[in-house]
Amino acid sequence: MRIWSAVAAIAAAAGPVLGGLLVAADWRWIFVLNLPIGIFAILASQRVVPDSRDASVTKLPDTLGAGLLTFGVGALALAIVKGGDWAWGSGGTIAGFAAAAVLLAGFVWRAEHHPVPVVDPQLYRVRSFASANLAMIAFGLGMSAYLLVIVLWMQDVWQWSVIKTGFAVAPAPAMVPIVTMVAQRLAKKIPGGLLSAIGCVVFAAGTVLLLTSIGPRGADYASDLLPGHLLVGIGIGLALPTILSSATHDLPPQRASTGSAVINMTRQLGFVLGVSIIVAILGSPGSYHAAHTVFVHAWWTIAAVELAAALSCLGMLDRRKAAA
């Protein structure tokens, strides 16, 4: 899982740079590029990925449950994003939150009663797995929110080009594979729950350093943004692969692949919520001072969420060993 995270981080570092170059040529190219990549992935998976189907499963998974989860998260994201425009007490916003609550409650009910649920509730009865998912949704929320905020700050406030922004974003993701190799060694001495909690705290510290450094004096990337940005990259490198690898540690071997899929689904749900919340916080500021104020609020929110993720990570600790 750590190797997988390191490879993903390399792609994340290259993505903004390549994306900036493509957008500078023609924004349509960022979508066209996905076609050869998708074709290559399909062909490569057929040749390389082993068949892992469970022959004992004869019934279809709960497609209705999957739909309830998808539309429930979609309704929640819509209500958060449009709440500022519609007014938080408006009928549309309240209806969005109510629909999300009903749909997600329906998903939970289906998971408890369907013979082949989308997510087996038994998995969450393993404390370390449940804690890892709580940590991941908070960590993913903060991570996606941070990446969006940092891009919007450089492009909309500092008025940087997409190419310059892409290169400026790259250093933090580039830190992840380096730190992941260090975390691989530290994991032999430090429990995964504690190591991932440290990563989340470092992430939060980097965000606080960044928001206290950026001020009205101008676009000084090296002193205002880069130190905190690198610290965030270090935190991601410590936390993300460790949460992913620790999530399935206490699951039965035959449930490890399912648990891995669920924790990655949780990460994506955190990404959706992170982007939605940040869009609601930022709004459309009309001046530099107004932008600085709302962006600082956004960074404080991200730091608080990462500290909450750190507390959830501590739930992955083995209490039996701690008591001994």
N, C-alpha and C positions, 0 to 999 in steps of 0.2 A: 504493500500500500504506500510505503514511503517512496519507493522508486516511481510508482505511478504518479504520486503527487509532484515529485521532482520533474518528471517529464511534462506534466500539465503546466507547471510553473514556467518551464522553458517556452512552451507555446504561448503562455500568457505574456511573457516578456516580449516575444517576437510579434504577437498579434497587434498591439497598438502601433508599432513601427510600420509593419506591413500594411495595416489598415489605413494609416495616415498617408502612405505612398499611393495606395489605391484610390482613396478619396480625392487626393490631389489630382489624379488623372481623371477619374469619373466615379462618382459614388456608387454607380451600379456595379462596378467591379467587385465590391465587397460581397455582393450576393452571387455573382457569377463564379467567384472563386470556390464557393461551397460545392459546386457541381462536380468538378474533378476530384475534390477531396472526398465527397460522398461516394462517388463511384469506386475510388481506390479503397475506401474503408470497407465497402461491401465485398469487393473481390478479395481483399486481404483477410477479412474475417472468415470467409468461406474456406480459405486455404490454411489459415493458421489457428483460428480459435477452435478448440475441441468441442464436440457435441456434448452438452451437459443437460439434456432433457431428462426429466424424471418420468420414467415409463409407467410408474405407479399412478400418476395423476391422469385421470380420464375425463374429468369435468373441466369446463372452461372456467378461468378465473372470473371473479366478480366484476363484470364490465360495468354494471350499474354503479357499483361502489367506486370504481375508477372515475366514472362520470361525475358522481357526487363530489368527490374530492377535487376534481379539476374545476368544476363550476363553482364550488365553494371557495376555493382559493382565488379564483377569478373575481367573484363577487366581492370578496374582502379587499383585494387589490384595487378594484374599481372604486369602492367606497372611500378608501384611504386617499387615492389619487385625486378624486373629484370632490372630496369633502370641502376643500377650501373654496372651490368655485361654486359649488351648490349651496354652501353654508352647512356647518356641521349638524345643525338641528333641523335641516330641511327634510322633506319627505323622501327625496331620492337617496340621500345619504343614509337615513335610518333604514330605509328599505334594503339598501345594499348590505348593511351590517346584519340586518335580520335574515336576509336570504343566505348570507354566508353562514350564520349560526345554524340555521335549519339544515342546510346542505351538509355542513361538516358534521353535525349531530347525526344526520342520516348515514353518513359514511362510517362513523364509529359504530352505529347500530348494525349496519351491514357487516362490518368486520367481525363483530361478536357473533353473528348468527349465520353467516354464509359458510358453506363447507370449504370453499377455496377463496378466502378473502384476499383483497389486494395486499393488505398488511396483516399478518397473523398477530393478534393481540398477545399471544403467548410470548412473543419476542420481548415485549415491553415489560413482562414480569421478571425479566433478568435485569437487576438494578443497574449494572454497569452499562448495558445497552440502552436502557431508558435515559440514563444520565448523559450518555454520549449523544443521543438524539437531541436532548434539550440543549446541550452545549453547541451542537452543530447548527441548529436552527438560529441560535443567537449569534454564533460566530459567522455563519453565512450571511445573516442580516447585516452585521457590521462590515463584513468584507465587501459585499456588493455595494453597500451604501458608500463606503470609503472610495472605491474605484470610480463610482459615478461622480462623487463630489469633487475629487481631485481633478478629473477631466473637465468638469464644468467650470471649476475655478480658473484653470489655466486658459480655457478657450473663451468663456463668456466674461470673465472679470479681467484677466490679464490680456485678453484678446490675442492669444497665441494661435498660430496656424495648427492644422491637424497634424502635420508632419512633426513640428516642434513639440507638440503635446505628446505625440506617440513616443518620441525619444525620451521625453521627460518622465513619462510614466514607467518606462521599462526598468529602471534600476531596482525598484522594490520587488517585482516578480523575479528579476534576475538573482536576487538574494536567496530566494526560496530553495533552489536545488543545492546551493552551498550549505545553507543552514540545515537542510534535511540530512545531509551526510553527517553533520555534527550531531544532530538529534538521534541518528541511528546509533551512534556510540553512547550518547547520554542515556538512551532508553534502557541500556543494560544495567545502569546504576540508579536511575531515577524512575519511579513509577510513572506509567503513562498518564494517569490522571493529573499528577503534579506537574509533569513536563508540559502538558497541554495547557494547564492553568497558567503556568509561567509565560507561555507563548501569548495567551490572551491578554495578560497583564502588560507584556511588552508592547503588544499591538495598541492597547489603550494608552500607554505612556507615549508612544510615537505620535498618536493622534493629538494628545494634549500638548506635546512639544511643538507640533506643527501649528496648532491654532494659537498658541501663545507667541509664536515667532512671526507669523504673517501679520502684517499691519498695513497702514495706509502709505508706507513709504515707497511702494513700488514693487515691481516684479523681480525680486532678487532670489532666484531659484536656489543658488548654492547655500545661502545662509537661512533663508526663510522656510523653504520647503524640503530640500533634500535630506537634512538630518532626520527629521521626523518621518519622512517617507521611507528611508532606509530602515529605520527602527520598526516601522510597520511591516516591512518585508521580512525582517528577522522574526517578528512575532508570528507571522503567517507560517514561516518555515518550521517553527517549533510546534505550533498548534495544529494546523490542518492535517498533516500526515499522521500525527499522533492520535488525534481524535478518530480518524478513519480506521487506523489499525487497531486501536483499543476497543472500538465499538463491538467487534465480533469476538473479542478474546475469550469471553465466558460463555459464548453460545455453543451448542452442540456442533460438532464438525459438519454434520449434514445440513445445518441451518446457516452456515457461515456465508455462503453465497447470497442467500436471501437477505441476511442481515446487512451485507455489504451493499446490496441494491437499495435497501430501505434507508441506510444512512446517507447514501448519495442522493436519494429522492429528498430527504430532509434538507440536505445542503441546498438543493435547487429551490425548495420552498422558502428557505431563508433568503435566498437571492431575490425572489419575487417580492417578499415583504420589505426587504431592505431598500430596493429601488422605489417601491411605492411610498414608503414613509419619507424618504429623502425628497422625493418630488413634492410631497405635501408640505414639508418643512421649508423648502427653498422658495416655492412660489415663483414670482416674477419680479425680483427687486429692480427698482428703477435707477438706483445710483450706487456708486462704489460703497458708500457708508452703509446703505441698506443691505447691499450684497454681503459686505463683511460681517454684518450682524447676523444674518440668517445662516451664513456658512459656518460661523462660529457655533451657533446653536446646533447645526447639523453635526459638527465634529464632536461637540460635547455629548450629543446623543449616541454617536458611534462609540465613544470611549465608555459610556455607561453600559451600553449593550455588551461590549467586550468584557467588562468586569463581571457582568451577570453570567456570561459564558464561562469565565474562569471559575466562578462558584459552582456552576453545573459540572465542570470538569472534575472537581474534587469528589463528586459523587461516583466517579469511576474507580476511586481508590478501593482496594481490597481491605475492608474493615477488619477482617480476621487477621491479616498480617499486621495491620496497624495496632490492633489490640495486643498481639503477641509481642 
